[in-house]
């Protein structure tokens, strides 16, 4: 896999980004600078650039891409969470990505997903890229967006 290994910080509206290659397509992960709800994060990624969306992790990403992303997040705030493009809004406990596909890659934190108080239907990751379910309507995470690197 050809993964570019560089990290750079952008100013306006984005806290940081990292590039990687999935198959033949190059992507950029970006972290939005505002704590939002999951739905706001979805929209802010969409409005960030053409083809941008909440991040979806895949088996094809490989360890290099994951390590580069993990290196980016603690530099922003190691205690924060980052919304990703995963939810179980349609059927409880059946997580899909935002393109309606079954998940090919999951790395849930211990005890997750737990659907605390039956209100947690959206997914986020911590600085170690471990997934957990969280409330969609509470503004508690940054948006982790991905887009084609054109």
NORJOWO-V895047 format. One record per pair of residues at least 4 apart in sequence whose ideal C-beta (glycine too) atoms are under 6 Angstrom apart, sorted by the first residue. I is the first residue (numbers start at 1). J is the second residue. If there is no record, write none. Layout:
I/J
I/J
//
This chain:
1/62
2/21
3/20
3/21
3/64
3/65
4/19
7/18
9/16
10/14
13/33
14/30
15/31
15/33
15/76
16/31
16/72
16/76
17/28
17/30
18/29
18/68
18/69
18/72
19/28
19/149
20/27
20/65
21/26
22/27
22/60
22/61
23/60
26/149
27/146
27/149
28/147
28/149
29/55
29/69
29/146
30/145
31/76
31/142
31/144
32/44
32/142
32/143
35/139
36/40
36/41
36/139
37/137
37/139
38/83
38/122
38/136
41/83
41/143
42/54
44/143
45/52
45/53
45/54
45/143
45/145
48/52
48/145
49/147
51/147
51/148
52/145
52/147
53/85
54/83
54/84
54/85
54/98
55/84
55/144
55/146
56/85
56/97
57/61
57/105
58/104
58/105
59/104
59/105
61/65
63/67
66/129
70/129
73/127
74/78
74/127
78/127
81/124
81/126
81/141
82/124
82/125
82/141
82/142
82/144
83/124
83/141
83/143
84/123
84/125
84/144
85/97
85/98
86/95
86/97
86/123
87/121
87/122
88/92
88/93
88/94
88/95
88/121
89/121
95/103
96/100
97/101
107/130
107/131
108/112
108/131
109/130
109/132
112/132
113/133
115/120
116/120
119/135
120/133
120/134
120/135
121/136
122/134
122/136
123/131
123/133
124/134
124/141
125/129
125/131
126/130
//
